[in-house]
């Protein structure tokens, strides 16, 4: 079972890397891009049979290490 963890900055938190990407896209001629927010995707390969227990374990990982919950949001998706 795989866990896909999407981590993004919370609204209101400045995203200088997103701004740099937005500026670079404009410099390359891509128009109509008004706001870019950058994030992370973490993929874990889990040895688990119980999806609910696996999701709870991954959420504990996020709270403990993978996400800075003061400034970041995260979501967990389990896939077979």
mmJSON file of the N, C-alpha and C atoms, coordinates in Angstrom:
{"data_MODEL":{"atom_site":{
"group_PDB":["ATOM","ATOM","ATOM","ATOM","ATOM","ATOM","ATOM","ATOM","ATOM","ATOM","ATOM","ATOM","ATOM","ATOM","ATOM","ATOM","ATOM","ATOM","ATOM","ATOM","ATOM","ATOM","ATOM","ATOM","ATOM","ATOM","ATOM","ATOM","ATOM","ATOM","ATOM","ATOM","ATOM","ATOM","ATOM","ATOM","ATOM","ATOM","ATOM","ATOM","ATOM","ATOM","ATOM","ATOM","ATOM","ATOM","ATOM","ATOM","ATOM","ATOM","ATOM","ATOM","ATOM","ATOM","ATOM","ATOM","ATOM","ATOM","ATOM","ATOM","ATOM","ATOM","ATOM","ATOM","ATOM","ATOM","ATOM","ATOM","ATOM","ATOM","ATOM","ATOM","ATOM","ATOM","ATOM","ATOM","ATOM","ATOM","ATOM","ATOM","ATOM","ATOM","ATOM","ATOM","ATOM","ATOM","ATOM","ATOM","ATOM","ATOM","ATOM","ATOM","ATOM","ATOM","ATOM","ATOM","ATOM","ATOM","ATOM","ATOM","ATOM","ATOM","ATOM","ATOM","ATOM","ATOM","ATOM","ATOM","ATOM","ATOM","ATOM","ATOM","ATOM","ATOM","ATOM","ATOM","ATOM","ATOM","ATOM","ATOM","ATOM","ATOM","ATOM","ATOM","ATOM","ATOM","ATOM","ATOM","ATOM","ATOM","ATOM","ATOM","ATOM","ATOM","ATOM","ATOM","ATOM","ATOM","ATOM","ATOM","ATOM","ATOM","ATOM","ATOM","ATOM","ATOM","ATOM","ATOM","ATOM","ATOM","ATOM","ATOM","ATOM","ATOM","ATOM","ATOM","ATOM","ATOM","ATOM","ATOM","ATOM","ATOM","ATOM","ATOM","ATOM","ATOM","ATOM","ATOM","ATOM","ATOM","ATOM","ATOM","ATOM","ATOM","ATOM","ATOM","ATOM","ATOM","ATOM","ATOM","ATOM","ATOM","ATOM","ATOM","ATOM","ATOM","ATOM","ATOM","ATOM","ATOM","ATOM","ATOM","ATOM","ATOM","ATOM","ATOM","ATOM","ATOM","ATOM","ATOM","ATOM","ATOM","ATOM","ATOM","ATOM","ATOM","ATOM","ATOM","ATOM","ATOM","ATOM","ATOM","ATOM","ATOM","ATOM","ATOM","ATOM","ATOM","ATOM","ATOM","ATOM","ATOM","ATOM","ATOM","ATOM","ATOM","ATOM","ATOM","ATOM","ATOM","ATOM","ATOM","ATOM","ATOM","ATOM","ATOM","ATOM","ATOM","ATOM","ATOM"],
"id":[1,2,3,4,5,6,7,8,9,10,11,12,13,14,15,16,17,18,19,20,21,22,23,24,25,26,27,28,29,30,31,32,33,34,35,36,37,38,39,40,41,42,43,44,45,46,47,48,49,50,51,52,53,54,55,56,57,58,59,60,61,62,63,64,65,66,67,68,69,70,71,72,73,74,75,76,77,78,79,80,81,82,83,84,85,86,87,88,89,90,91,92,93,94,95,96,97,98,99,100,101,102,103,104,105,106,107,108,109,110,111,112,113,114,115,116,117,118,119,120,121,122,123,124,125,126,127,128,129,130,131,132,133,134,135,136,137,138,139,140,141,142,143,144,145,146,147,148,149,150,151,152,153,154,155,156,157,158,159,160,161,162,163,164,165,166,167,168,169,170,171,172,173,174,175,176,177,178,179,180,181,182,183,184,185,186,187,188,189,190,191,192,193,194,195,196,197,198,199,200,201,202,203,204,205,206,207,208,209,210,211,212,213,214,215,216,217,218,219,220,221,222,223,224,225,226,227,228,229,230,231,232,233,234,235,236,237,238,239,240],
"type_symbol":["N","C","C","N","C","C","N","C","C","N","C","C","N","C","C","N","C","C","N","C","C","N","C","C","N","C","C","N","C","C","N","C","C","N","C","C","N","C","C","N","C","C","N","C","C","N","C","C","N","C","C","N","C","C","N","C","C","N","C","C","N","C","C","N","C","C","N","C","C","N","C","C","N","C","C","N","C","C","N","C","C","N","C","C","N","C","C","N","C","C","N","C","C","N","C","C","N","C","C","N","C","C","N","C","C","N","C","C","N","C","C","N","C","C","N","C","C","N","C","C","N","C","C","N","C","C","N","C","C","N","C","C","N","C","C","N","C","C","N","C","C","N","C","C","N","C","C","N","C","C","N","C","C","N","C","C","N","C","C","N","C","C","N","C","C","N","C","C","N","C","C","N","C","C","N","C","C","N","C","C","N","C","C","N","C","C","N","C","C","N","C","C","N","C","C","N","C","C","N","C","C","N","C","C","N","C","C","N","C","C","N","C","C","N","C","C","N","C","C","N","C","C","N","C","C","N","C","C","N","C","C","N","C","C","N","C","C","N","C","C"],
"label_atom_id":["N","CA","C","N","CA","C","N","CA","C","N","CA","C","N","CA","C","N","CA","C","N","CA","C","N","CA","C","N","CA","C","N","CA","C","N","CA","C","N","CA","C","N","CA","C","N","CA","C","N","CA","C","N","CA","C","N","CA","C","N","CA","C","N","CA","C","N","CA","C","N","CA","C","N","CA","C","N","CA","C","N","CA","C","N","CA","C","N","CA","C","N","CA","C","N","CA","C","N","CA","C","N","CA","C","N","CA","C","N","CA","C","N","CA","C","N","CA","C","N","CA","C","N","CA","C","N","CA","C","N","CA","C","N","CA","C","N","CA","C","N","CA","C","N","CA","C","N","CA","C","N","CA","C","N","CA","C","N","CA","C","N","CA","C","N","CA","C","N","CA","C","N","CA","C","N","CA","C","N","CA","C","N","CA","C","N","CA","C","N","CA","C","N","CA","C","N","CA","C","N","CA","C","N","CA","C","N","CA","C","N","CA","C","N","CA","C","N","CA","C","N","CA","C","N","CA","C","N","CA","C","N","CA","C","N","CA","C","N","CA","C","N","CA","C","N","CA","C","N","CA","C","N","CA","C","N","CA","C","N","CA","C","N","CA","C","N","CA","C","N","CA","C","N","CA","C","N","CA","C"],
"label_alt_id":[null,null,null,null,null,null,null,null,null,null,null,null,null,null,null,null,null,null,null,null,null,null,null,null,null,null,null,null,null,null,null,null,null,null,null,null,null,null,null,null,null,null,null,null,null,null,null,null,null,null,null,null,null,null,null,null,null,null,null,null,null,null,null,null,null,null,null,null,null,null,null,null,null,null,null,null,null,null,null,null,null,null,null,null,null,null,null,null,null,null,null,null,null,null,null,null,null,null,null,null,null,null,null,null,null,null,null,null,null,null,null,null,null,null,null,null,null,null,null,null,null,null,null,null,null,null,null,null,null,null,null,null,null,null,null,null,null,null,null,null,null,null,null,null,null,null,null,null,null,null,null,null,null,null,null,null,null,null,null,null,null,null,null,null,null,null,null,null,null,null,null,null,null,null,null,null,null,null,null,null,null,null,null,null,null,null,null,null,null,null,null,null,null,null,null,null,null,null,null,null,null,null,null,null,null,null,null,null,null,null,null,null,null,null,null,null,null,null,null,null,null,null,null,null,null,null,null,null,null,null,null,null,null,null,null,null,null,null,null,null],
"label_comp_id":["UNK","UNK","UNK","UNK","UNK","UNK","UNK","UNK","UNK","UNK","UNK","UNK","UNK","UNK","UNK","UNK","UNK","UNK","UNK","UNK","UNK","UNK","UNK","UNK","UNK","UNK","UNK","UNK","UNK","UNK","UNK","UNK","UNK","UNK","UNK","UNK","UNK","UNK","UNK","UNK","UNK","UNK","UNK","UNK","UNK","UNK","UNK","UNK","UNK","UNK","UNK","UNK","UNK","UNK","UNK","UNK","UNK","UNK","UNK","UNK","UNK","UNK","UNK","UNK","UNK","UNK","UNK","UNK","UNK","UNK","UNK","UNK","UNK","UNK","UNK","UNK","UNK","UNK","UNK","UNK","UNK","UNK","UNK","UNK","UNK","UNK","UNK","UNK","UNK","UNK","UNK","UNK","UNK","UNK","UNK","UNK","UNK","UNK","UNK","UNK","UNK","UNK","UNK","UNK","UNK","UNK","UNK","UNK","UNK","UNK","UNK","UNK","UNK","UNK","UNK","UNK","UNK","UNK","UNK","UNK","UNK","UNK","UNK","UNK","UNK","UNK","UNK","UNK","UNK","UNK","UNK","UNK","UNK","UNK","UNK","UNK","UNK","UNK","UNK","UNK","UNK","UNK","UNK","UNK","UNK","UNK","UNK","UNK","UNK","UNK","UNK","UNK","UNK","UNK","UNK","UNK","UNK","UNK","UNK","UNK","UNK","UNK","UNK","UNK","UNK","UNK","UNK","UNK","UNK","UNK","UNK","UNK","UNK","UNK","UNK","UNK","UNK","UNK","UNK","UNK","UNK","UNK","UNK","UNK","UNK","UNK","UNK","UNK","UNK","UNK","UNK","UNK","UNK","UNK","UNK","UNK","UNK","UNK","UNK","UNK","UNK","UNK","UNK","UNK","UNK","UNK","UNK","UNK","UNK","UNK","UNK","UNK","UNK","UNK","UNK","UNK","UNK","UNK","UNK","UNK","UNK","UNK","UNK","UNK","UNK","UNK","UNK","UNK","UNK","UNK","UNK","UNK","UNK","UNK","UNK","UNK","UNK","UNK","UNK","UNK"],
"label_asym_id":["A","A","A","A","A","A","A","A","A","A","A","A","A","A","A","A","A","A","A","A","A","A","A","A","A","A","A","A","A","A","A","A","A","A","A","A","A","A","A","A","A","A","A","A","A","A","A","A","A","A","A","A","A","A","A","A","A","A","A","A","A","A","A","A","A","A","A","A","A","A","A","A","A","A","A","A","A","A","A","A","A","A","A","A","A","A","A","A","A","A","A","A","A","A","A","A","A","A","A","A","A","A","A","A","A","A","A","A","A","A","A","A","A","A","A","A","A","A","A","A","A","A","A","A","A","A","A","A","A","A","A","A","A","A","A","A","A","A","A","A","A","A","A","A","A","A","A","A","A","A","A","A","A","A","A","A","A","A","A","A","A","A","A","A","A","A","A","A","A","A","A","A","A","A","A","A","A","A","A","A","A","A","A","A","A","A","A","A","A","A","A","A","A","A","A","A","A","A","A","A","A","A","A","A","A","A","A","A","A","A","A","A","A","A","A","A","A","A","A","A","A","A","A","A","A","A","A","A","A","A","A","A","A","A","A","A","A","A","A","A"],
"label_entity_id":["1","1","1","1","1","1","1","1","1","1","1","1","1","1","1","1","1","1","1","1","1","1","1","1","1","1","1","1","1","1","1","1","1","1","1","1","1","1","1","1","1","1","1","1","1","1","1","1","1","1","1","1","1","1","1","1","1","1","1","1","1","1","1","1","1","1","1","1","1","1","1","1","1","1","1","1","1","1","1","1","1","1","1","1","1","1","1","1","1","1","1","1","1","1","1","1","1","1","1","1","1","1","1","1","1","1","1","1","1","1","1","1","1","1","1","1","1","1","1","1","1","1","1","1","1","1","1","1","1","1","1","1","1","1","1","1","1","1","1","1","1","1","1","1","1","1","1","1","1","1","1","1","1","1","1","1","1","1","1","1","1","1","1","1","1","1","1","1","1","1","1","1","1","1","1","1","1","1","1","1","1","1","1","1","1","1","1","1","1","1","1","1","1","1","1","1","1","1","1","1","1","1","1","1","1","1","1","1","1","1","1","1","1","1","1","1","1","1","1","1","1","1","1","1","1","1","1","1","1","1","1","1","1","1","1","1","1","1","1","1"],
"label_seq_id":[1,1,1,2,2,2,3,3,3,4,4,4,5,5,5,6,6,6,7,7,7,8,8,8,9,9,9,10,10,10,11,11,11,12,12,12,13,13,13,14,14,14,15,15,15,16,16,16,17,17,17,18,18,18,19,19,19,20,20,20,21,21,21,22,22,22,23,23,23,24,24,24,25,25,25,26,26,26,27,27,27,28,28,28,29,29,29,30,30,30,31,31,31,32,32,32,33,33,33,34,34,34,35,35,35,36,36,36,37,37,37,38,38,38,39,39,39,40,40,40,41,41,41,42,42,42,43,43,43,44,44,44,45,45,45,46,46,46,47,47,47,48,48,48,49,49,49,50,50,50,51,51,51,52,52,52,53,53,53,54,54,54,55,55,55,56,56,56,57,57,57,58,58,58,59,59,59,60,60,60,61,61,61,62,62,62,63,63,63,64,64,64,65,65,65,66,66,66,67,67,67,68,68,68,69,69,69,70,70,70,71,71,71,72,72,72,73,73,73,74,74,74,75,75,75,76,76,76,77,77,77,78,78,78,79,79,79,80,80,80],
"pdbx_PDB_ins_code":[null,null,null,null,null,null,null,null,null,null,null,null,null,null,null,null,null,null,null,null,null,null,null,null,null,null,null,null,null,null,null,null,null,null,null,null,null,null,null,null,null,null,null,null,null,null,null,null,null,null,null,null,null,null,null,null,null,null,null,null,null,null,null,null,null,null,null,null,null,null,null,null,null,null,null,null,null,null,null,null,null,null,null,null,null,null,null,null,null,null,null,null,null,null,null,null,null,null,null,null,null,null,null,null,null,null,null,null,null,null,null,null,null,null,null,null,null,null,null,null,null,null,null,null,null,null,null,null,null,null,null,null,null,null,null,null,null,null,null,null,null,null,null,null,null,null,null,null,null,null,null,null,null,null,null,null,null,null,null,null,null,null,null,null,null,null,null,null,null,null,null,null,null,null,null,null,null,null,null,null,null,null,null,null,null,null,null,null,null,null,null,null,null,null,null,null,null,null,null,null,null,null,null,null,null,null,null,null,null,null,null,null,null,null,null,null,null,null,null,null,null,null,null,null,null,null,null,null,null,null,null,null,null,null,null,null,null,null,null,null],
"Cartn_x":[0.854,0.0,0.899,0.516,1.268,0.464,1.191,0.589,1.163,0.285,0.689,0.348,1.352,1.175,1.445,0.437,0.548,0.675,1.761,2.021,2.065,1.264,1.217,1.277,1.722,1.732,0.301,0.044,-1.28,-1.505,-2.78,-3.121,-2.588,-2.061,-1.519,-0.03,0.544,1.985,2.661,3.658,4.364,5.055,5.021,5.61,6.595,7.844,8.799,9.15,9.18,9.475,8.335,7.106,5.962,6.02,6.388,6.512,7.606,8.727,9.816,9.358,8.597,8.073,7.108,6.228,5.269,5.989,7.017,7.787,8.492,9.096,9.805,8.851,7.658,6.677,6.309,6.117,5.821,6.969,8.194,9.372,9.5,8.995,9.056,7.881,7.009,5.911,4.602,4.531,3.272,2.425,1.271,0.411,-0.78,-1.461,-2.663,-2.402,-1.167,-0.854,-0.839,-1.823,-1.977,-1.355,-1.302,-0.723,-0.197,1.014,1.626,1.935,1.512,1.848,2.608,3.729,4.585,4.408,4.52,4.376,5.274,4.991,5.782,4.839,5.336,4.631,5.577,5.134,5.924,5.167,5.866,5.268,5.943,5.13,5.631,5.099,5.934,5.511,5.352,4.139,3.832,3.565,3.966,3.587,2.4,1.21,0.01,-1.155,-2.044,-3.259,-4.508,-4.438,-5.575,-5.423,-6.256,-6.145,-6.342,-7.299,-7.564,-6.371,-5.776,-4.61,-3.413,-3.257,-2.148,-2.288,-3.499,-3.71,-3.439,-3.881,-3.628,-2.134,-1.403,0.046,0.74,0.33,0.916,0.591,-0.607,-0.956,-0.089,0.227,1.145,2.533,2.959,4.255,4.267,3.164,3.063,3.134,2.39,2.366,3.721,4.462,5.737,6.922,6.914,8.122,7.89,6.982,6.915,6.366,5.478,4.888,5.097,5.353,5.404,3.986,3.221,1.797,1.505,2.513,2.301,2.058,2.789,2.679,2.228,2.076,1.734,0.48,-0.269,-1.372,-0.895,-1.519,-1.192,-2.461,-2.414,-3.49,-2.856,-3.528,-3.021,-3.994,-3.454,-4.254,-3.574,-4.338,-3.818,-4.221,-3.253,-3.519,-2.948,-3.584,-3.118,-1.995],
"Cartn_y":[-1.171,0.0,1.233,2.22,3.475,4.579,5.489,6.695,7.876,8.722,9.96,11.106,11.867,12.971,14.265,15.118,16.423,17.478,18.243,19.269,20.624,21.555,22.903,23.927,25.122,26.196,26.645,27.006,27.523,28.868,29.202,30.515,31.59,32.648,33.747,33.614,32.432,32.24,32.614,33.494,33.914,32.726,32.707,31.617,32.2,32.502,33.115,32.216,30.917,30.029,30.053,30.086,30.207,31.502,32.598,33.889,33.832,33.17,33.045,32.244,31.178,30.372,31.209,31.943,32.805,33.816,34.456,35.45,34.792,33.625,32.926,32.518,32.057,31.692,32.903,34.05,35.277,35.672,35.524,35.855,34.946,33.735,32.783,32.918,33.9,34.163,33.487,32.814,32.191,33.241,33.553,34.58,33.944,34.723,34.252,33.488,33.46,32.803,33.895,33.857,34.933,34.626,33.361,33.016,31.589,31.41,30.092,29.793,28.631,28.146,26.844,26.711,25.553,24.653,23.353,22.422,21.214,20.175,18.941,17.753,16.71,15.445,14.377,13.651,12.567,11.268,10.273,8.967,7.939,7.219,6.177,4.83,3.823,2.454,1.776,1.379,0.85,-0.648,-1.327,-2.719,-2.7,-2.668,-2.578,-3.232,-3.828,-4.427,-3.639,-2.917,-2.152,-0.697,-0.248,1.108,2.175,1.98,2.981,3.121,2.0,2.04,2.657,2.332,2.89,4.407,4.867,6.31,7.022,6.44,7.039,7.11,6.07,6.042,7.115,7.263,8.282,9.675,9.88,11.182,11.49,10.476,10.684,11.053,10.441,10.791,12.256,12.682,14.073,15.033,14.729,15.595,15.641,14.523,14.434,14.959,14.751,15.035,15.628,15.077,15.379,16.763,17.286,18.604,19.512,20.775,21.783,22.335,21.779,22.095,23.529,24.278,25.69,26.476,26.12,26.876,26.038,24.712,23.846,23.02,22.768,21.813,20.542,19.434,18.192,17.391,16.54,15.589,14.24,13.174,11.812,11.06,10.397,9.537,8.179,7.131,5.764,5.17,4.527,3.862,2.464,1.548,0.16,-0.045],
"Cartn_z":[0.0,0.0,0.0,-0.76,-0.811,-0.16,0.473,1.021,0.262,-0.255,-0.91,0.031,0.393,1.328,0.581,0.522,-0.133,0.959,0.901,1.91,1.213,1.711,1.148,2.271,1.917,2.895,3.178,4.416,4.77,4.098,3.873,3.329,4.259,3.696,4.483,4.761,4.523,4.705,3.391,3.467,2.265,1.61,0.281,-0.493,-1.505,-1.061,-1.982,-3.174,-2.991,-4.113,-5.12,-4.651,-5.547,-6.34,-5.688,-6.378,-7.435,-7.131,-8.1,-9.315,-9.092,-10.197,-11.034,-10.355,-11.056,-11.94,-11.407,-12.164,-13.355,-13.128,-14.198,-15.323,-14.974,-16.003,-16.854,-16.197,-16.934,-17.844,-17.362,-18.17,-19.384,-19.276,-20.38,-21.349,-21.078,-21.994,-21.646,-20.522,-20.106,-19.401,-19.983,-19.4,-18.713,-17.905,-17.235,-15.947,-15.489,-14.21,-13.15,-12.262,-11.282,-9.93,-9.568,-8.27,-8.323,-7.822,-7.751,-6.295,-5.845,-4.501,-4.692,-4.067,-4.202,-2.988,-3.176,-2.068,-2.245,-1.475,-1.513,-1.664,-2.287,-2.362,-1.838,-0.838,-0.261,-0.507,-1.023,-1.292,-0.391,0.369,1.255,0.813,0.817,0.546,1.909,2.244,3.566,3.529,4.577,4.786,5.742,5.183,6.008,5.282,6.056,5.509,5.891,6.995,7.511,7.09,6.157,5.623,6.694,7.569,8.61,9.55,9.946,10.833,10.116,8.826,8.057,7.931,7.648,7.519,8.834,9.929,11.24,11.524,11.149,11.358,10.514,9.265,8.4,8.921,9.431,10.006,11.221,12.018,13.14,12.636,11.528,10.922,10.491,9.891,9.448,10.619,11.661,12.847,13.548,13.498,14.212,13.418,12.095,11.332,9.942,9.184,7.756,7.428,8.25,7.994,9.199,8.916,9.97,10.097,11.033,11.106,11.536,11.933,12.242,10.961,9.88,8.636,7.442,7.639,6.519,6.791,5.73,5.741,5.057,5.389,4.694,4.474,3.447,3.206,2.877,3.243,3.053,2.168,1.153,0.283,0.231,0.486,0.392,-0.94,-1.612,-2.887,-2.834,-3.542,-3.535,-4.509],
"occupancy":[1.0,1.0,1.0,1.0,1.0,1.0,1.0,1.0,1.0,1.0,1.0,1.0,1.0,1.0,1.0,1.0,1.0,1.0,1.0,1.0,1.0,1.0,1.0,1.0,1.0,1.0,1.0,1.0,1.0,1.0,1.0,1.0,1.0,1.0,1.0,1.0,1.0,1.0,1.0,1.0,1.0,1.0,1.0,1.0,1.0,1.0,1.0,1.0,1.0,1.0,1.0,1.0,1.0,1.0,1.0,1.0,1.0,1.0,1.0,1.0,1.0,1.0,1.0,1.0,1.0,1.0,1.0,1.0,1.0,1.0,1.0,1.0,1.0,1.0,1.0,1.0,1.0,1.0,1.0,1.0,1.0,1.0,1.0,1.0,1.0,1.0,1.0,1.0,1.0,1.0,1.0,1.0,1.0,1.0,1.0,1.0,1.0,1.0,1.0,1.0,1.0,1.0,1.0,1.0,1.0,1.0,1.0,1.0,1.0,1.0,1.0,1.0,1.0,1.0,1.0,1.0,1.0,1.0,1.0,1.0,1.0,1.0,1.0,1.0,1.0,1.0,1.0,1.0,1.0,1.0,1.0,1.0,1.0,1.0,1.0,1.0,1.0,1.0,1.0,1.0,1.0,1.0,1.0,1.0,1.0,1.0,1.0,1.0,1.0,1.0,1.0,1.0,1.0,1.0,1.0,1.0,1.0,1.0,1.0,1.0,1.0,1.0,1.0,1.0,1.0,1.0,1.0,1.0,1.0,1.0,1.0,1.0,1.0,1.0,1.0,1.0,1.0,1.0,1.0,1.0,1.0,1.0,1.0,1.0,1.0,1.0,1.0,1.0,1.0,1.0,1.0,1.0,1.0,1.0,1.0,1.0,1.0,1.0,1.0,1.0,1.0,1.0,1.0,1.0,1.0,1.0,1.0,1.0,1.0,1.0,1.0,1.0,1.0,1.0,1.0,1.0,1.0,1.0,1.0,1.0,1.0,1.0,1.0,1.0,1.0,1.0,1.0,1.0,1.0,1.0,1.0,1.0,1.0,1.0,1.0,1.0,1.0,1.0,1.0,1.0],
"B_iso_or_equiv":[0.0,0.0,0.0,0.0,0.0,0.0,0.0,0.0,0.0,0.0,0.0,0.0,0.0,0.0,0.0,0.0,0.0,0.0,0.0,0.0,0.0,0.0,0.0,0.0,0.0,0.0,0.0,0.0,0.0,0.0,0.0,0.0,0.0,0.0,0.0,0.0,0.0,0.0,0.0,0.0,0.0,0.0,0.0,0.0,0.0,0.0,0.0,0.0,0.0,0.0,0.0,0.0,0.0,0.0,0.0,0.0,0.0,0.0,0.0,0.0,0.0,0.0,0.0,0.0,0.0,0.0,0.0,0.0,0.0,0.0,0.0,0.0,0.0,0.0,0.0,0.0,0.0,0.0,0.0,0.0,0.0,0.0,0.0,0.0,0.0,0.0,0.0,0.0,0.0,0.0,0.0,0.0,0.0,0.0,0.0,0.0,0.0,0.0,0.0,0.0,0.0,0.0,0.0,0.0,0.0,0.0,0.0,0.0,0.0,0.0,0.0,0.0,0.0,0.0,0.0,0.0,0.0,0.0,0.0,0.0,0.0,0.0,0.0,0.0,0.0,0.0,0.0,0.0,0.0,0.0,0.0,0.0,0.0,0.0,0.0,0.0,0.0,0.0,0.0,0.0,0.0,0.0,0.0,0.0,0.0,0.0,0.0,0.0,0.0,0.0,0.0,0.0,0.0,0.0,0.0,0.0,0.0,0.0,0.0,0.0,0.0,0.0,0.0,0.0,0.0,0.0,0.0,0.0,0.0,0.0,0.0,0.0,0.0,0.0,0.0,0.0,0.0,0.0,0.0,0.0,0.0,0.0,0.0,0.0,0.0,0.0,0.0,0.0,0.0,0.0,0.0,0.0,0.0,0.0,0.0,0.0,0.0,0.0,0.0,0.0,0.0,0.0,0.0,0.0,0.0,0.0,0.0,0.0,0.0,0.0,0.0,0.0,0.0,0.0,0.0,0.0,0.0,0.0,0.0,0.0,0.0,0.0,0.0,0.0,0.0,0.0,0.0,0.0,0.0,0.0,0.0,0.0,0.0,0.0,0.0,0.0,0.0,0.0,0.0,0.0],
"pdbx_formal_charge":[null,null,null,null,null,null,null,null,null,null,null,null,null,null,null,null,null,null,null,null,null,null,null,null,null,null,null,null,null,null,null,null,null,null,null,null,null,null,null,null,null,null,null,null,null,null,null,null,null,null,null,null,null,null,null,null,null,null,null,null,null,null,null,null,null,null,null,null,null,null,null,null,null,null,null,null,null,null,null,null,null,null,null,null,null,null,null,null,null,null,null,null,null,null,null,null,null,null,null,null,null,null,null,null,null,null,null,null,null,null,null,null,null,null,null,null,null,null,null,null,null,null,null,null,null,null,null,null,null,null,null,null,null,null,null,null,null,null,null,null,null,null,null,null,null,null,null,null,null,null,null,null,null,null,null,null,null,null,null,null,null,null,null,null,null,null,null,null,null,null,null,null,null,null,null,null,null,null,null,null,null,null,null,null,null,null,null,null,null,null,null,null,null,null,null,null,null,null,null,null,null,null,null,null,null,null,null,null,null,null,null,null,null,null,null,null,null,null,null,null,null,null,null,null,null,null,null,null,null,null,null,null,null,null,null,null,null,null,null,null],
"auth_seq_id":[1,1,1,2,2,2,3,3,3,4,4,4,5,5,5,6,6,6,7,7,7,8,8,8,9,9,9,10,10,10,11,11,11,12,12,12,13,13,13,14,14,14,15,15,15,16,16,16,17,17,17,18,18,18,19,19,19,20,20,20,21,21,21,22,22,22,23,23,23,24,24,24,25,25,25,26,26,26,27,27,27,28,28,28,29,29,29,30,30,30,31,31,31,32,32,32,33,33,33,34,34,34,35,35,35,36,36,36,37,37,37,38,38,38,39,39,39,40,40,40,41,41,41,42,42,42,43,43,43,44,44,44,45,45,45,46,46,46,47,47,47,48,48,48,49,49,49,50,50,50,51,51,51,52,52,52,53,53,53,54,54,54,55,55,55,56,56,56,57,57,57,58,58,58,59,59,59,60,60,60,61,61,61,62,62,62,63,63,63,64,64,64,65,65,65,66,66,66,67,67,67,68,68,68,69,69,69,70,70,70,71,71,71,72,72,72,73,73,73,74,74,74,75,75,75,76,76,76,77,77,77,78,78,78,79,79,79,80,80,80],
"auth_comp_id":["UNK","UNK","UNK","UNK","UNK","UNK","UNK","UNK","UNK","UNK","UNK","UNK","UNK","UNK","UNK","UNK","UNK","UNK","UNK","UNK","UNK","UNK","UNK","UNK","UNK","UNK","UNK","UNK","UNK","UNK","UNK","UNK","UNK","UNK","UNK","UNK","UNK","UNK","UNK","UNK","UNK","UNK","UNK","UNK","UNK","UNK","UNK","UNK","UNK","UNK","UNK","UNK","UNK","UNK","UNK","UNK","UNK","UNK","UNK","UNK","UNK","UNK","UNK","UNK","UNK","UNK","UNK","UNK","UNK","UNK","UNK","UNK","UNK","UNK","UNK","UNK","UNK","UNK","UNK","UNK","UNK","UNK","UNK","UNK","UNK","UNK","UNK","UNK","UNK","UNK","UNK","UNK","UNK","UNK","UNK","UNK","UNK","UNK","UNK","UNK","UNK","UNK","UNK","UNK","UNK","UNK","UNK","UNK","UNK","UNK","UNK","UNK","UNK","UNK","UNK","UNK","UNK","UNK","UNK","UNK","UNK","UNK","UNK","UNK","UNK","UNK","UNK","UNK","UNK","UNK","UNK","UNK","UNK","UNK","UNK","UNK","UNK","UNK","UNK","UNK","UNK","UNK","UNK","UNK","UNK","UNK","UNK","UNK","UNK","UNK","UNK","UNK","UNK","UNK","UNK","UNK","UNK","UNK","UNK","UNK","UNK","UNK","UNK","UNK","UNK","UNK","UNK","UNK","UNK","UNK","UNK","UNK","UNK","UNK","UNK","UNK","UNK","UNK","UNK","UNK","UNK","UNK","UNK","UNK","UNK","UNK","UNK","UNK","UNK","UNK","UNK","UNK","UNK","UNK","UNK","UNK","UNK","UNK","UNK","UNK","UNK","UNK","UNK","UNK","UNK","UNK","UNK","UNK","UNK","UNK","UNK","UNK","UNK","UNK","UNK","UNK","UNK","UNK","UNK","UNK","UNK","UNK","UNK","UNK","UNK","UNK","UNK","UNK","UNK","UNK","UNK","UNK","UNK","UNK","UNK","UNK","UNK","UNK","UNK","UNK"],
"auth_asym_id":["A","A","A","A","A","A","A","A","A","A","A","A","A","A","A","A","A","A","A","A","A","A","A","A","A","A","A","A","A","A","A","A","A","A","A","A","A","A","A","A","A","A","A","A","A","A","A","A","A","A","A","A","A","A","A","A","A","A","A","A","A","A","A","A","A","A","A","A","A","A","A","A","A","A","A","A","A","A","A","A","A","A","A","A","A","A","A","A","A","A","A","A","A","A","A","A","A","A","A","A","A","A","A","A","A","A","A","A","A","A","A","A","A","A","A","A","A","A","A","A","A","A","A","A","A","A","A","A","A","A","A","A","A","A","A","A","A","A","A","A","A","A","A","A","A","A","A","A","A","A","A","A","A","A","A","A","A","A","A","A","A","A","A","A","A","A","A","A","A","A","A","A","A","A","A","A","A","A","A","A","A","A","A","A","A","A","A","A","A","A","A","A","A","A","A","A","A","A","A","A","A","A","A","A","A","A","A","A","A","A","A","A","A","A","A","A","A","A","A","A","A","A","A","A","A","A","A","A","A","A","A","A","A","A","A","A","A","A","A","A"],
"auth_atom_id":["N","CA","C","N","CA","C","N","CA","C","N","CA","C","N","CA","C","N","CA","C","N","CA","C","N","CA","C","N","CA","C","N","CA","C","N","CA","C","N","CA","C","N","CA","C","N","CA","C","N","CA","C","N","CA","C","N","CA","C","N","CA","C","N","CA","C","N","CA","C","N","CA","C","N","CA","C","N","CA","C","N","CA","C","N","CA","C","N","CA","C","N","CA","C","N","CA","C","N","CA","C","N","CA","C","N","CA","C","N","CA","C","N","CA","C","N","CA","C","N","CA","C","N","CA","C","N","CA","C","N","CA","C","N","CA","C","N","CA","C","N","CA","C","N","CA","C","N","CA","C","N","CA","C","N","CA","C","N","CA","C","N","CA","C","N","CA","C","N","CA","C","N","CA","C","N","CA","C","N","CA","C","N","CA","C","N","CA","C","N","CA","C","N","CA","C","N","CA","C","N","CA","C","N","CA","C","N","CA","C","N","CA","C","N","CA","C","N","CA","C","N","CA","C","N","CA","C","N","CA","C","N","CA","C","N","CA","C","N","CA","C","N","CA","C","N","CA","C","N","CA","C","N","CA","C","N","CA","C","N","CA","C","N","CA","C","N","CA","C","N","CA","C","N","CA","C","N","CA","C"],
"pdbx_PDB_model_num":[1,1,1,1,1,1,1,1,1,1,1,1,1,1,1,1,1,1,1,1,1,1,1,1,1,1,1,1,1,1,1,1,1,1,1,1,1,1,1,1,1,1,1,1,1,1,1,1,1,1,1,1,1,1,1,1,1,1,1,1,1,1,1,1,1,1,1,1,1,1,1,1,1,1,1,1,1,1,1,1,1,1,1,1,1,1,1,1,1,1,1,1,1,1,1,1,1,1,1,1,1,1,1,1,1,1,1,1,1,1,1,1,1,1,1,1,1,1,1,1,1,1,1,1,1,1,1,1,1,1,1,1,1,1,1,1,1,1,1,1,1,1,1,1,1,1,1,1,1,1,1,1,1,1,1,1,1,1,1,1,1,1,1,1,1,1,1,1,1,1,1,1,1,1,1,1,1,1,1,1,1,1,1,1,1,1,1,1,1,1,1,1,1,1,1,1,1,1,1,1,1,1,1,1,1,1,1,1,1,1,1,1,1,1,1,1,1,1,1,1,1,1,1,1,1,1,1,1,1,1,1,1,1,1,1,1,1,1,1,1]
}}}
